[in-house]
Amino acid sequence: MTERPYQHSPACNTEDFVAALSLAANGVAIVTTDGAAGKSGLTVSSMVSVCAEPALMLACVHSKNEFCDMADANGAFAINLLGEDQQTISNVFAGFGEDPTLDRFTVGTWTTRDTRSPILDNALVSLDCALEESKTHGTHRIYIGRVLSVETCNKTPLVYSQRGYVSLA
């Protein structure tokens, strides 16, 4: 058996955990919702497929974000995975350098599908989801949605790692 040069931390604290996970390479997505409770959206890197049959997606959002109450009440959300040419819209929905009066949805071109959740035109992938389940764990709310429609665009994904955007080689 080969020895592995792991860095070992005797206890897992928040700072070490966050620093370690910042090394992961993640796709970047904008998660959106719209309906009677209102429209909201934010940039996330914590989303993943759950299974293919039925088609289910999972997204994690900080529980204090306004998106949570709206998505729960609207019963729907969309996941818009971004292409590498969409860093600007990623930054707007992440709140970087944001004018607090700016309607984020004025940036980019948006449409809707079955659930009314905003779908970004020319996103790498857009998944319109009916909310199956949401629950709070720790500081975040976990959303599981049944995918009702899928749209794709042929482009390179936007990837985030080590607290910045990276290019695929």
BAFI-3210 file (N, C-alpha, C; in Angstrom, 3 decimals, decimal comma, padded with zeros to 6 digits):
// residues 169
n [1|2|3|4|5|6|7|8|9|10|11|12|13|14|15|16|17|18|19|20|21|22|23|24|25|26|27|28|29|30|31|32|33|34|35|36|37|38|39|40|41|42|43|44|45|46|47|48|49|50|51|52|53|54|55|56|57|58|59|60|61|62|63|64|65|66|67|68|69|70|71|72|73|74|75|76|77|78|79|80|81|82|83|84|85|86|87|88|89|90|91|92|93|94|95|96|97|98|99|100|101|102|103|104|105|106|107|108|109|110|111|112|113|114|115|116|117|118|119|120|121|122|123|124|125|126|127|128|129|130|131|132|133|134|135|136|137|138|139|140|141|142|143|144|145|146|147|148|149|150|151|152|153|154|155|156|157|158|159|160|161|162|163|164|165|166|167|168|169]
n.u [000,844|000,533|001,883|000,115|000,425|-001,228|-002,622|-003,306|-005,883|-006,528|-009,093|-012,241|-012,930|-014,957|-013,572|-011,395|-012,847|-014,311|-012,150|-010,930|-012,950|-013,041|-011,188|-012,305|-013,572|-016,292|-019,342|-021,106|-024,167|-027,288|-029,935|-033,398|-036,707|-040,226|-043,483|-046,597|-045,539|-043,422|-040,477|-037,183|-033,616|-030,345|-026,768|-025,273|-023,066|-023,493|-025,047|-026,532|-027,158|-029,641|-030,882|-031,630|-034,013|-036,786|-036,087|-034,253|-033,115|-030,813|-030,355|-028,565|-029,138|-028,390|-030,159|-031,137|-031,542|-033,717|-034,771|-035,468|-037,976|-039,618|-039,284|-040,209|-042,918|-043,728|-043,402|-041,654|-038,646|-035,865|-032,849|-030,097|-027,410|-024,301|-022,435|-018,975|-018,856|-020,530|-019,813|-020,273|-023,077|-023,226|-021,774|-023,459|-025,792|-024,654|-024,282|-022,039|-020,525|-022,959|-025,669|-028,032|-030,609|-030,940|-032,704|-032,017|-032,846|-032,922|-030,583|-029,289|-031,260|-034,438|-036,736|-039,681|-040,855|-042,735|-043,070|-042,988|-040,658|-037,750|-035,895|-032,739|-031,812|-029,632|-028,125|-025,825|-027,073|-030,485|-032,815|-036,035|-037,892|-040,217|-040,945|-040,073|-039,207|-038,102|-035,763|-034,240|-030,864|-028,350|-026,903|-028,099|-030,659|-031,995|-032,963|-034,950|-035,854|-038,198|-037,412|-038,928|-038,544|-035,837|-033,212|-030,553|-027,331|-024,684|-021,730|-018,813|-018,562|-018,966|-016,689|-015,885|-013,378|-011,115|-011,890|-012,402|-013,050|-012,205|-010,436|-011,112|-008,771]
n.v [-001,179|002,216|005,067|008,010|011,477|013,093|016,061|016,495|017,384|017,684|018,129|018,772|021,868|024,754|026,656|025,149|023,188|024,690|025,826|023,504|022,460|024,472|023,822|022,046|021,508|023,010|023,150|026,103|027,581|029,293|029,470|029,656|030,966|031,517|032,823|032,953|033,719|035,310|036,399|035,169|034,707|033,214|032,743|029,558|026,899|024,524|022,051|019,141|016,132|013,820|011,379|009,476|008,216|008,581|011,662|013,691|016,612|018,246|021,049|023,364|026,001|028,877|029,114|031,578|033,107|034,971|033,491|030,956|030,933|031,783|029,812|027,539|028,267|028,740|026,253|025,319|025,416|026,457|025,289|026,726|025,975|027,458|028,706|029,193|031,743|033,249|034,581|037,197|037,382|035,426|036,657|038,873|037,608|036,471|038,617|040,235|043,345|044,557|046,717|047,468|048,107|047,036|045,030|041,839|040,200|041,777|041,502|039,548|037,293|036,051|033,321|031,294|028,049|025,184|025,578|028,297|029,280|031,253|030,768|030,834|032,120|030,581|029,267|026,780|024,402|024,102|023,377|022,756|022,535|020,817|021,241|018,698|018,117|019,876|020,703|021,782|021,689|022,234|025,284|025,540|025,134|022,358|021,511|019,389|018,581|017,512|017,002|018,653|019,657|019,923|021,837|022,399|023,765|023,975|024,440|025,444|024,631|026,890|027,023|026,811|027,158|027,109|029,588|031,148|031,665|029,146|027,882|025,202|022,768]
n.w [000,000|-000,820|000,738|001,523|001,172|003,161|004,537|007,836|010,011|013,357|014,378|012,944|012,083|011,292|009,691|008,602|007,229|005,290|003,889|002,884|001,182|-000,664|-002,495|-004,244|-007,551|-009,007|-010,865|-011,840|-010,972|-011,449|-009,346|-009,447|-008,703|-009,091|-008,605|-006,803|-004,330|-004,993|-006,889|-007,141|-007,126|-007,119|-007,153|-007,053|-006,050|-005,025|-006,078|-007,466|-009,337|-008,250|-008,939|-011,963|-012,601|-010,866|-012,640|-010,666|-008,972|-006,730|-004,709|-002,681|-000,401|001,511|004,497|005,372|003,153|001,037|-001,031|-000,072|001,456|-000,611|-002,671|-001,318|-000,878|-003,534|-004,627|-006,536|-008,558|-010,620|-012,093|-013,457|-015,128|-015,741|-018,584|-019,543|-020,575|-019,057|-016,706|-015,753|-015,246|-013,317|-011,251|-010,733|-009,719|-007,522|-005,950|-006,036|-005,979|-006,162|-006,871|-004,560|-005,364|-007,832|-010,107|-010,458|-012,522|-014,758|-015,980|-018,473|-020,552|-020,026|-019,807|-019,297|-018,228|-017,503|-014,649|-014,155|-013,088|-013,556|-016,527|-017,868|-020,940|-023,237|-021,305|-020,125|-019,243|-018,456|-015,986|-015,205|-012,325|-010,243|-006,889|-004,726|-002,162|000,750|003,223|006,271|007,153|009,365|008,510|006,063|003,536|001,967|-001,223|-003,135|-006,320|-008,807|-012,104|-014,703|-017,240|-019,584|-020,910|-023,159|-024,118|-026,378|-025,072|-023,159|-019,697|-016,865|-014,317|-010,870|-008,490|-005,730|-004,760|-007,027|-010,579|-012,929|-015,788|-018,006|-018,944]
ca.u [000,000|001,300|001,615|-000,436|000,847|-002,381|-002,518|-004,282|-006,344|-007,029|-010,532|-012,825|-013,601|-015,600|-012,574|-010,690|-013,809|-014,567|-010,903|-010,736|-013,918|-012,782|-010,299|-013,107|-014,016|-017,746|-020,081|-021,777|-025,554|-028,218|-031,176|-034,456|-038,096|-041,201|-044,857|-047,390|-044,712|-042,421|-039,387|-035,871|-032,575|-029,005|-025,724|-024,887|-022,192|-023,905|-026,181|-026,105|-028,258|-029,914|-031,048|-032,169|-035,380|-037,174|-035,060|-034,295|-031,959|-030,667|-029,644|-028,455|-029,195|-028,351|-031,557|-031,554|-031,759|-035,141|-035,146|-036,005|-039,417|-040,307|-039,289|-041,115|-044,297|-044,009|-043,418|-040,892|-037,413|-035,107|-031,392|-029,497|-025,954|-023,743|-021,289|-017,825|-019,091|-021,576|-019,273|-020,890|-024,382|-022,936|-021,399|-024,646|-026,676|-023,926|-024,309|-020,745|-020,580|-024,352|-026,508|-029,155|-031,881|-030,935|-033,455|-031,043|-033,406|-032,740|-029,327|-029,569|-032,581|-035,106|-038,027|-040,212|-041,411|-043,899|-043,245|-042,826|-039,330|-036,975|-034,930|-031,789|-031,497|-028,237|-027,407|-025,285|-028,195|-031,559|-033,671|-037,229|-038,165|-041,286|-040,377|-040,467|-038,931|-037,088|-035,547|-033,085|-029,788|-027,338|-027,186|-028,637|-031,893|-031,769|-034,110|-034,963|-036,894|-038,425|-037,148|-040,047|-038,008|-034,390|-032,755|-029,094|-026,643|-023,345|-020,683|-017,968|-019,139|-018,298|-016,209|-015,419|-012,493|-010,156|-012,508|-012,380|-013,386|-011,060|-010,664|-010,848|-007,641]
ca.v [000,000|003,444|006,132|009,228|012,667|013,884|017,011|016,058|018,337|016,848|018,327|019,465|023,119|025,393|027,287|024,096|022,548|025,593|025,921|022,242|022,328|025,480|023,198|021,282|022,194|022,900|023,912|027,259|027,651|030,247|028,808|030,669|030,595|032,581|032,394|033,831|034,214|036,242|035,933|035,271|033,891|033,406|031,859|028,465|025,851|023,290|021,395|017,853|015,232|012,810|010,141|009,668|007,691|009,756|012,706|014,563|017,467|018,756|022,327|023,852|027,457|029,331|029,198|032,971|033,770|035,149|032,436|029,777|031,076|031,895|028,511|026,657|028,675|028,590|024,829|025,090|026,155|026,072|025,317|027,170|025,809|028,513|028,507|030,029|033,109|033,851|035,008|038,448|037,114|034,693|037,657|039,670|036,811|036,210|039,852|040,919|044,704|044,769|047,840|046,804|048,399|046,376|043,801|040,935|039,579|042,646|041,055|038,304|037,128|034,996|032,790|030,359|026,792|024,670|026,031|029,757|029,663|031,827|029,957|031,722|031,789|030,249|028,611|025,474|023,494|024,626|022,305|023,296|021,512|020,902|020,950|017,430|018,148|020,801|020,578|022,516|021,000|023,231|026,648|025,533|024,448|021,418|021,419|018,297|018,864|016,607|017,736|018,609|019,906|020,131|022,551|022,437|024,605|023,433|025,389|024,999|025,041|027,806|026,218|027,596|026,411|027,921|030,908|031,907|030,935|028,499|027,372|023,778|022,568]
ca.w [000,000|-000,953|001,707|000,916|001,944|003,572|005,635|008,818|011,012|014,448|014,565|011,795|012,430|010,146|008,825|007,866|006,341|004,171|003,116|002,170|000,095|-001,695|-003,471|-005,197|-008,765|-009,082|-011,841|-011,266|-011,429|-010,858|-008,964|-009,501|-008,434|-009,302|-008,351|-005,935|-003,219|-005,506|-007,750|-006,519|-007,728|-006,582|-007,665|-006,160|-006,588|-004,359|-006,719|-008,009|-009,656|-007,227|-009,698|-013,305|-012,635|-011,655|-012,744|-009,488|-008,718|-005,374|-004,591|-001,299|-000,306|002,903|004,950|005,604|001,875|000,711|-001,979|000,617|001,695|-001,898|-003,347|-000,582|-001,146|-004,963|-004,943|-007,761|-008,790|-011,807|-011,970|-014,712|-015,105|-016,577|-019,452|-019,167|-021,047|-018,233|-015,410|-015,317|-014,642|-012,081|-010,243|-010,389|-008,864|-006,274|-005,175|-006,068|-006,496|-006,533|-006,474|-003,889|-006,018|-009,135|-010,336|-011,068|-013,722|-015,921|-016,583|-019,179|-021,143|-019,254|-020,231|-018,304|-018,727|-016,775|-013,263|-014,123|-012,586|-014,654|-017,272|-018,542|-022,332|-023,531|-020,206|-020,500|-018,987|-017,610|-015,482|-014,559|-011,312|-009,258|-005,570|-004,119|-000,723|001,241|004,669|006,760|007,862|009,698|008,049|004,703|003,172|000,872|-002,119|-004,105|-007,300|-009,935|-013,335|-015,641|-018,578|-019,695|-022,090|-023,171|-025,094|-026,567|-024,683|-022,056|-018,410|-015,949|-013,187|-009,733|-007,593|-004,991|-004,609|-008,270|-011,798|-013,546|-017,147|-018,211|-019,877]
c.u [000,888|000,886|001,092|-000,073|-000,330|-001,983|-003,638|-004,604|-006,975|-008,526|-011,053|-013,551|-014,117|-014,583|-011,832|-011,598|-014,048|-013,324|-010,674|-011,688|-013,753|-011,858|-011,059|-013,443|-015,510|-018,280|-020,807|-023,184|-026,271|-029,507|-032,244|-035,799|-038,974|-042,588|-045,531|-046,563|-043,628|-041,335|-038,062|-034,892|-031,238|-028,049|-025,386|-023,853|-022,523|-025,195|-025,650|-027,339|-028,402|-030,062|-031,669|-033,609|-035,949|-036,050|-035,234|-032,994|-032,001|-029,893|-029,654|-028,356|-029,149|-029,783|-032,036|-031,804|-033,262|-035,666|-035,885|-037,510|-040,187|-040,389|-040,225|-042,568|-044,671|-044,064|-042,617|-039,591|-036,795|-033,629|-030,850|-027,987|-025,354|-022,583|-020,191|-017,969|-020,105|-021,099|-019,966|-022,233|-024,236|-022,619|-022,590|-025,526|-025,992|-023,879|-022,985|-020,898|-021,993|-024,916|-027,744|-030,510|-032,009|-031,819|-032,512|-031,546|-033,406|-031,427|-029,597|-030,973|-033,216|-036,420|-038,559|-040,695|-042,607|-044,132|-043,244|-041,487|-038,495|-035,902|-034,049|-031,535|-029,996|-027,443|-026,865|-026,380|-029,204|-032,498|-034,827|-037,762|-039,391|-040,690|-040,948|-040,319|-037,949|-036,982|-034,279|-032,147|-028,705|-027,781|-027,922|-029,954|-031,582|-033,063|-033,928|-036,142|-036,960|-038,286|-038,303|-039,600|-036,525|-034,109|-031,235|-028,576|-025,212|-022,294|-019,880|-018,546|-018,298|-017,952|-015,607|-014,577|-011,515|-010,578|-012,409|-012,773|-012,113|-011,438|-010,357|-009,715|-007,878]
c.v [001,240|004,445|007,351|010,423|013,564|014,903|016,656|017,175|017,521|016,994|019,101|020,708|023,766|025,967|026,249|023,421|023,402|025,709|024,657|022,130|023,393|024,926|022,386|022,142|021,938|023,682|025,036|027,341|028,817|029,477|029,893|030,086|031,793|031,992|033,388|034,444|035,185|035,563|036,167|034,386|034,209|032,417|030,823|027,582|024,512|022,780|020,141|017,051|014,219|011,457|010,467|009,179|007,645|010,781|013,688|015,344|017,946|020,064|022,747|025,371|027,829|029,639|030,619|033,734|033,838|034,076|031,297|029,867|031,114|030,546|027,532|026,989|028,475|027,124|024,470|025,883|025,670|026,168|025,633|027,055|026,744|028,041|029,483|031,479|033,851|034,227|036,259|038,192|036,297|035,673|038,502|038,886|036,368|037,457|040,590|042,285|045,137|046,079|047,210|047,071|047,693|045,130|042,879|040,357|040,512|042,320|039,694|038,319|035,893|034,590|031,926|029,103|026,431|025,337|027,549|030,202|030,171|030,878|030,925|031,244|031,556|029,773|027,289|024,414|024,253|023,482|022,940|022,215|021,836|020,471|019,649|017,492|019,266|020,607|021,307|021,574|022,026|024,598|026,688|024,782|023,610|021,296|020,232|018,559|017,813|017,433|017,535|018,861|020,226|020,872|022,608|023,339|024,084|024,505|024,787|025,489|026,083|026,995|027,137|026,702|027,384|029,390|031,795|031,031|030,346|028,017|025,895|023,641|021,353]
c.w [000,000|000,123|000,957|001,787|002,315|004,626|006,593|009,797|012,131|014,711|013,365|012,296|011,147|009,172|007,982|006,848|005,097|003,284|002,296|000,985|-000,978|-002,775|-004,516|-006,405|-008,912|-010,268|-011,126|-011,848|-010,771|-010,607|-008,845|-009,070|-008,759|-009,087|-007,439|-004,811|-003,680|-006,310|-007,053|-007,274|-007,109|-007,216|-006,611|-006,855|-005,946|-004,974|-007,385|-008,414|-008,528|-007,893|-011,049|-013,424|-011,238|-011,656|-011,588|-009,371|-007,278|-005,441|-003,132|-001,307|001,171|003,356|005,220|004,306|001,580|-000,235|-001,280|000,844|000,385|-002,600|-002,648|-000,903|-002,617|-005,383|-006,180|-007,743|-010,098|-011,478|-013,356|-014,585|-016,140|-017,435|-019,072|-019,626|-020,177|-016,826|-014,882|-014,642|-013,365|-010,955|-009,802|-009,417|-007,573|-005,394|-005,153|-006,710|-006,844|-006,014|-005,833|-004,532|-007,375|-009,129|-011,106|-012,391|-014,930|-016,622|-017,204|-019,755|-020,520|-019,906|-019,088|-019,015|-017,841|-015,426|-013,098|-013,554|-013,755|-015,200|-018,059|-019,967|-022,469|-022,324|-020,735|-020,385|-018,135|-017,272|-014,716|-013,624|-010,460|-007,918|-005,021|-002,602|-000,425|002,740|005,041|007,499|008,108|009,226|006,719|004,580|001,940|000,082|-003,051|-005,026|-008,382|-011,210|-014,309|-017,069|-018,491|-020,991|-022,032|-024,285|-025,185|-026,279|-023,544|-020,732|-017,687|-014,700|-012,131|-008,825|-006,953|-004,961|-005,855|-009,442|-012,382|-014,938|-017,179|-019,232|-020,720]
res [m|t|e|r|p|y|q|h|s|p|a|c|n|t|e|d|f|v|a|a|l|s|l|a|a|n|g|v|a|i|v|t|t|d|g|a|a|g|k|s|g|l|t|v|s|s|m|v|s|v|c|a|e|p|a|l|m|l|a|c|v|h|s|k|n|e|f|c|d|m|a|d|a|n|g|a|f|a|i|n|l|l|g|e|d|q|q|t|i|s|n|v|f|a|g|f|g|e|d|p|t|l|d|r|f|t|v|g|t|w|t|t|r|d|t|r|s|p|i|l|d|n|a|l|v|s|l|d|c|a|l|e|e|s|k|t|h|g|t|h|r|i|y|i|g|r|v|l|s|v|e|t|c|n|k|t|p|l|v|y|s|q|r|g|y|v|s|l|a]
***
